[in-house]
Amino acid sequence: MGLSDLIATDQETFLRFTLRLAQDVDFKHKMLADIKANLHKRFERKEVVKEMEAFFVQAYKSSQLGLVLNDEDFKRPRSTLHSE
């Protein structure tokens, strides 16, 4: 979606982005505009939708069992290859 300005790879970066979004009004408005401008891209590829579906099903089942779903635990559908 072209939103690399919001990708956090660790907790410190996530916190920094969260604080920036909360404190920097111009940055927040730019990110909102970028999201709105690219929203149509979310559902262009069916394999992405299938992967999202699989994640939410797994996350729900894990939460019902009181488990935390880590990235290593997530099993992506076989048809999904990240080829972008």
Long-range contacts (C-beta under 8 A, 24 or more apart in sequence): 1-34, 1-35, 1-38, 1-39, 1-41, 1-42, 2-34, 2-38, 2-41, 3-31, 3-34, 3-35, 3-38, 5-31, 5-34, 6-31, 47-77, 47-79, 47-80, 47-81, 48-80, 50-77, 50-79, 50-80, 51-76, 51-77, 51-80
